[in-house]
Amino acid sequence: QVHLVESGGGLVQAGGSLRLSCAASGSILSINHMAWYCQASGRQRELVAEIRSANAPKYADSVKGRFTVSRVKNTVYLQMNSLKPEDTAMYYCNVGAYGGSSSLPMDYWGKGTPVTVSS
């Protein structure tokens, strides 16, 4: 099976920075995409950033110019700068990969890492 472990969340003041990490491990043949989603209380889970091989990263409009997604092997990072109170949410790692006993690509989710931005 494939396991995702997120880290790097915490409490910061507005204007501060955080760097989130998500490490994928287990039986992985290949990775199609790695992405970050956020879910604030009472809201739908939304895509924040996505990275695919040979493609330019994609970002939600609300984070363009402030967040940067990158990948090194099976770890995806989200550098979060100029944080705003409205960025407060649980951040989840999402990976599309071939792995485990399945011959089909599967989506895997981490348990999330919380980000709180104070005003």
Contacts in CASP RR format, 6 or more apart in sequence:
PFRMAT RR
TARGET T0000
AUTHOR 0000-0000-0000
METHOD contacts of the structure
MODEL  1
QVHLVESGGGLVQAGGSLRLSCAASGSILSINHMAWYCQASGRQRELVAE
IRSANAPKYADSVKGRFTVSRVKNTVYLQMNSLKPEDTAMYYCNVGAYGG
SSSLPMDYWGKGTPVTVSS
1 26 0 8 1.000
1 27 0 8 1.000
1 99 0 8 1.000
1 100 0 8 1.000
2 24 0 8 1.000
2 25 0 8 1.000
2 26 0 8 1.000
2 27 0 8 1.000
2 28 0 8 1.000
2 95 0 8 1.000
2 97 0 8 1.000
2 99 0 8 1.000
2 100 0 8 1.000
2 106 0 8 1.000
2 108 0 8 1.000
3 24 0 8 1.000
3 25 0 8 1.000
3 26 0 8 1.000
3 108 0 8 1.000
4 22 0 8 1.000
4 23 0 8 1.000
4 24 0 8 1.000
4 93 0 8 1.000
4 95 0 8 1.000
4 108 0 8 1.000
4 109 0 8 1.000
4 110 0 8 1.000
4 111 0 8 1.000
5 22 0 8 1.000
5 23 0 8 1.000
5 25 0 8 1.000
5 110 0 8 1.000
6 20 0 8 1.000
6 21 0 8 1.000
6 22 0 8 1.000
6 91 0 8 1.000
6 92 0 8 1.000
6 93 0 8 1.000
6 110 0 8 1.000
6 111 0 8 1.000
6 112 0 8 1.000
6 113 0 8 1.000
7 20 0 8 1.000
7 21 0 8 1.000
7 22 0 8 1.000
7 23 0 8 1.000
7 113 0 8 1.000
8 18 0 8 1.000
8 19 0 8 1.000
8 20 0 8 1.000
8 21 0 8 1.000
8 113 0 8 1.000
9 18 0 8 1.000
9 20 0 8 1.000
9 91 0 8 1.000
9 113 0 8 1.000
9 114 0 8 1.000
9 115 0 8 1.000
10 18 0 8 1.000
10 113 0 8 1.000
10 114 0 8 1.000
10 115 0 8 1.000
10 116 0 8 1.000
11 116 0 8 1.000
11 117 0 8 1.000
11 118 0 8 1.000
12 18 0 8 1.000
12 83 0 8 1.000
12 115 0 8 1.000
12 116 0 8 1.000
12 117 0 8 1.000
12 118 0 8 1.000
13 117 0 8 1.000
13 118 0 8 1.000
14 83 0 8 1.000
14 84 0 8 1.000
14 85 0 8 1.000
14 117 0 8 1.000
14 118 0 8 1.000
14 119 0 8 1.000
15 81 0 8 1.000
15 82 0 8 1.000
15 83 0 8 1.000
15 84 0 8 1.000
15 117 0 8 1.000
16 81 0 8 1.000
16 82 0 8 1.000
16 83 0 8 1.000
16 117 0 8 1.000
17 79 0 8 1.000
17 80 0 8 1.000
17 81 0 8 1.000
17 82 0 8 1.000
17 83 0 8 1.000
18 80 0 8 1.000
18 83 0 8 1.000
18 115 0 8 1.000
19 77 0 8 1.000
19 78 0 8 1.000
19 79 0 8 1.000
19 80 0 8 1.000
20 36 0 8 1.000
20 77 0 8 1.000
20 78 0 8 1.000
20 80 0 8 1.000
20 91 0 8 1.000
20 113 0 8 1.000
20 115 0 8 1.000
21 75 0 8 1.000
21 76 0 8 1.000
21 77 0 8 1.000
22 34 0 8 1.000
22 36 0 8 1.000
22 75 0 8 1.000
22 76 0 8 1.000
22 77 0 8 1.000
22 93 0 8 1.000
22 95 0 8 1.000
22 110 0 8 1.000
23 74 0 8 1.000
23 75 0 8 1.000
24 31 0 8 1.000
24 34 0 8 1.000
24 74 0 8 1.000
24 75 0 8 1.000
24 76 0 8 1.000
24 95 0 8 1.000
24 97 0 8 1.000
24 108 0 8 1.000
25 74 0 8 1.000
26 99 0 8 1.000
26 100 0 8 1.000
27 99 0 8 1.000
27 100 0 8 1.000
27 101 0 8 1.000
28 74 0 8 1.000
28 97 0 8 1.000
28 98 0 8 1.000
28 99 0 8 1.000
29 97 0 8 1.000
29 98 0 8 1.000
29 99 0 8 1.000
30 97 0 8 1.000
30 98 0 8 1.000
31 74 0 8 1.000
31 95 0 8 1.000
31 96 0 8 1.000
31 97 0 8 1.000
32 52 0 8 1.000
32 96 0 8 1.000
32 97 0 8 1.000
32 98 0 8 1.000
32 105 0 8 1.000
33 50 0 8 1.000
33 51 0 8 1.000
33 52 0 8 1.000
33 94 0 8 1.000
33 95 0 8 1.000
33 96 0 8 1.000
34 50 0 8 1.000
34 51 0 8 1.000
34 69 0 8 1.000
34 71 0 8 1.000
34 76 0 8 1.000
34 93 0 8 1.000
34 94 0 8 1.000
34 95 0 8 1.000
34 96 0 8 1.000
35 47 0 8 1.000
35 48 0 8 1.000
35 49 0 8 1.000
35 50 0 8 1.000
35 51 0 8 1.000
35 69 0 8 1.000
35 76 0 8 1.000
35 93 0 8 1.000
35 94 0 8 1.000
35 95 0 8 1.000
36 47 0 8 1.000
36 48 0 8 1.000
36 49 0 8 1.000
36 50 0 8 1.000
36 69 0 8 1.000
36 76 0 8 1.000
36 78 0 8 1.000
36 91 0 8 1.000
36 92 0 8 1.000
36 93 0 8 1.000
36 94 0 8 1.000
37 45 0 8 1.000
37 46 0 8 1.000
37 47 0 8 1.000
37 48 0 8 1.000
37 91 0 8 1.000
37 92 0 8 1.000
37 94 0 8 1.000
38 45 0 8 1.000
38 46 0 8 1.000
38 48 0 8 1.000
38 87 0 8 1.000
38 89 0 8 1.000
38 90 0 8 1.000
38 91 0 8 1.000
38 92 0 8 1.000
38 115 0 8 1.000
39 45 0 8 1.000
39 46 0 8 1.000
39 89 0 8 1.000
39 90 0 8 1.000
39 92 0 8 1.000
40 88 0 8 1.000
40 89 0 8 1.000
40 90 0 8 1.000
41 89 0 8 1.000
43 89 0 8 1.000
45 92 0 8 1.000
46 60 0 8 1.000
47 58 0 8 1.000
47 60 0 8 1.000
48 59 0 8 1.000
48 60 0 8 1.000
48 63 0 8 1.000
48 67 0 8 1.000
48 78 0 8 1.000
48 91 0 8 1.000
49 57 0 8 1.000
49 58 0 8 1.000
49 59 0 8 1.000
49 60 0 8 1.000
49 63 0 8 1.000
49 67 0 8 1.000
49 68 0 8 1.000
49 69 0 8 1.000
49 78 0 8 1.000
50 57 0 8 1.000
50 58 0 8 1.000
50 69 0 8 1.000
51 57 0 8 1.000
51 58 0 8 1.000
51 69 0 8 1.000
51 70 0 8 1.000
51 71 0 8 1.000
51 76 0 8 1.000
57 68 0 8 1.000
57 69 0 8 1.000
57 70 0 8 1.000
59 65 0 8 1.000
59 67 0 8 1.000
59 69 0 8 1.000
62 86 0 8 1.000
63 80 0 8 1.000
63 87 0 8 1.000
66 80 0 8 1.000
66 81 0 8 1.000
66 82 0 8 1.000
66 83 0 8 1.000
67 78 0 8 1.000
67 79 0 8 1.000
67 80 0 8 1.000
67 81 0 8 1.000
68 78 0 8 1.000
68 79 0 8 1.000
68 81 0 8 1.000
69 76 0 8 1.000
69 77 0 8 1.000
69 78 0 8 1.000
69 79 0 8 1.000
70 76 0 8 1.000
70 77 0 8 1.000
70 79 0 8 1.000
71 77 0 8 1.000
76 93 0 8 1.000
76 95 0 8 1.000
78 91 0 8 1.000
80 87 0 8 1.000
80 115 0 8 1.000
83 115 0 8 1.000
83 117 0 8 1.000
84 117 0 8 1.000
85 117 0 8 1.000
85 118 0 8 1.000
85 119 0 8 1.000
86 117 0 8 1.000
87 115 0 8 1.000
87 117 0 8 1.000
88 115 0 8 1.000
88 116 0 8 1.000
88 117 0 8 1.000
89 114 0 8 1.000
89 115 0 8 1.000
90 112 0 8 1.000
90 113 0 8 1.000
90 114 0 8 1.000
90 115 0 8 1.000
91 112 0 8 1.000
91 113 0 8 1.000
91 114 0 8 1.000
91 115 0 8 1.000
92 109 0 8 1.000
92 110 0 8 1.000
92 111 0 8 1.000
92 112 0 8 1.000
93 109 0 8 1.000
93 110 0 8 1.000
93 112 0 8 1.000
94 107 0 8 1.000
94 108 0 8 1.000
94 109 0 8 1.000
94 110 0 8 1.000
95 107 0 8 1.000
95 108 0 8 1.000
96 105 0 8 1.000
96 106 0 8 1.000
96 107 0 8 1.000
96 108 0 8 1.000
97 105 0 8 1.000
97 106 0 8 1.000
97 108 0 8 1.000
98 104 0 8 1.000
98 105 0 8 1.000
98 106 0 8 1.000
99 106 0 8 1.000
END
